[in-house]
């Protein structure tokens, strides 16, 4: 098993123990040196360095950031006779259960995100850059507002940034507590003053983004990594992690382990190392039964714990990294009950634009409820499997594919659990918390979850569209 000291020495974003609370603190550790270097380079020189680094988006899909940047930078097609107005949007919605890394990173060091965004703005040629953040993230909003104002006052952000002759503004925009706010096209809708409803497939932000203009949408962790790459070079970045996924990632580890927490590790570190070395392994004499990679991917059975944490390796098992949130359940937990909670979450958060998604997720959730109650039949299971297959890829966004992957994989990997539920219903009365994270206490390695989520949705009229 990998040496923990070696892994810790490769940290990029969390290499400093305490939070960086002032601009002065950030400058003392080399802050804004990357921006100083950037304004002496051409935009394409910066973009080529990011492309060479093969920095992949840390928001879920893993798309190479440099290719997005280049697409918008080179998109100079006139629109109604006018040159395009280009935008940069930082996705800070973090609505996926089981992840907390973006808020944690902002609490630790908001300045590296700001610097990364200004570098990206200069390289892309944007007229405006914005961080779209959920309005419920009050703590992180206050941190960002203060930090941005410091940087504006010091001349790193805004008009004639660093005397470069370029206007590089940065502002905050706010969105609702909706899972779909994290979908890039839905986020653009919100910034334009509309509900968080994803645009139809084929409308790609690089070509038709904010206000119909070319737009880059990147995640917090992706943009925060940029200054480090520009300061130390693409070759340095590629020396960490794997060829498929260079660099590091901040992982949110929750569930049935001794030390839940936030851990930055080189890509390619085995999942088992994250769980056993950093998370302290399962509690007492129990063993890991399953790991959920958020609600977006197939579940990971215990037999796959040696899989390296990079995009390619996770895809092969097959599952995915998602946004780096892993929920560990041991043998005392009911995997079908956990799946039901995620299915209910997705059914509630589905916007309703696509009937296959809204009704399909509802039918899956209802079928799992019948299994839990001991009222299901073999036909119920077959109907769940059929819905899992039929709804994949059938809507505007990825949400309708998520329960198909996750619930289908549970039924595939745990057939004995399904048989037991068909005969007796659920025999494990242990309460499971749907891991929608509200906060993290680093001193005690304790997460606080939004345990009132389902009741609040019910009172707000956000219901599951059950069949019949």
NORWO-V831920 format. One record per backbone hydrogen bond with DSSP energy under -1.0 kcal/mol. CO is the residue of the C=O (numbers start at 1). NH is the residue of the N-H. If there is no record, write none. Layout:
CO_NH + CO_NH
This chain:
3_7 + 4_8 + 5_9 + 7_10 + 8_11 + 22_26 + 23_27 + 24_28 + 26_31 + 27_30 + 30_33 + 32_36 + 33_37 + 34_38 + 35_39 + 37_40 + 38_41 + 42_46 + 43_47 + 44_48 + 45_49 + 46_50 + 47_51 + 48_52 + 49_53 + 50_55 + 55_65 + 63_57 + 64_68 + 65_69 + 66_70 + 67_71 + 68_72 + 69_73 + 70_74 + 74_76 + 79_82 + 82_79 + 86_127 + 87_216 + 88_130 + 89_218 + 90_132 + 91_220 + 92_134 + 96_99 + 100_104 + 101_105 + 102_106 + 103_107 + 104_108 + 105_109 + 108_20 + 110_114 + 111_115 + 112_116 + 113_117 + 114_118 + 115_119 + 116_120 + 117_121 + 118_122 + 119_123 + 120_124 + 121_125 + 121_126 + 128_88 + 129_171 + 130_90 + 131_173 + 132_92 + 133_175 + 134_137 + 136_138 + 137_141 + 138_142 + 139_143 + 140_144 + 141_145 + 142_146 + 143_147 + 144_148 + 145_149 + 146_150 + 147_151 + 148_152 + 149_153 + 150_154 + 151_156 + 151_157 + 152_155 + 155_162 + 158_168 + 160_163 + 161_164 + 166_161 + 168_158 + 171_131 + 173_133 + 175_135 + 176_178 + 178_181 + 179_182 + 180_183 + 183_187 + 184_188 + 185_189 + 186_190 + 187_191 + 188_192 + 189_194 + 190_193 + 195_197 + 200_203 + 202_204 + 204_207 + 204_208 + 205_215 + 209_212 + 210_213 + 213_209 + 214_87 + 216_89 + 218_91 + 219_223 + 220_224 + 225_229 + 226_230 + 227_231 + 228_232 + 229_233 + 233_237 + 234_238 + 237_240 + 240_247 + 245_242 + 247_267 + 249_265 + 251_263 + 252_326 + 253_261 + 254_328 + 255_257 + 261_253 + 263_251 + 265_249 + 266_269 + 269_309 + 270_274 + 271_275 + 272_276 + 273_277 + 273_278 + 274_279 + 275_281 + 279_259 + 281_258 + 283_286 + 287_331 + 289_302 + 290_329 + 291_300 + 292_294 + 292_327 + 300_291 + 301_304 + 302_305 + 304_307 + 305_272 + 307_271 + 308_310 + 309_268 + 310_314 + 311_315 + 312_316 + 314_319 + 321_324 + 324_252 + 326_254 + 327_292 + 328_256 + 329_289 + 329_290 + 330_333 + 334_338 + 335_339 + 336_340 + 337_341 + 338_342 + 339_343 + 340_344 + 341_345 + 342_346 + 343_347 + 344_348 + 345_349 + 346_350 + 354_358 + 355_359 + 357_361 + 358_362 + 359_363 + 360_364 + 361_365 + 362_366 + 363_367 + 364_368 + 365_369 + 366_370 + 367_371 + 368_372 + 369_373 + 370_375 + 372_426 + 377_381 + 378_382 + 379_383 + 380_384 + 381_385 + 382_386 + 383_387 + 384_388 + 385_389 + 386_390 + 387_391 + 391_394 + 398_401 + 398_402 + 401_405 + 402_406 + 403_407 + 405_409 + 406_410 + 407_411 + 408_412 + 409_413 + 410_414 + 414_418 + 415_419 + 416_420 + 417_421 + 418_422 + 419_423 + 420_424 + 421_425 + 434_436 + 435_98 + 436_450 + 439_448 + 441_446 + 446_441 + 448_438 + 448_439 + 449_451 + 450_453 + 452_456 + 453_457 + 454_458 + 455_459 + 456_460 + 457_462 + 458_461 + 461_463 + 464_466
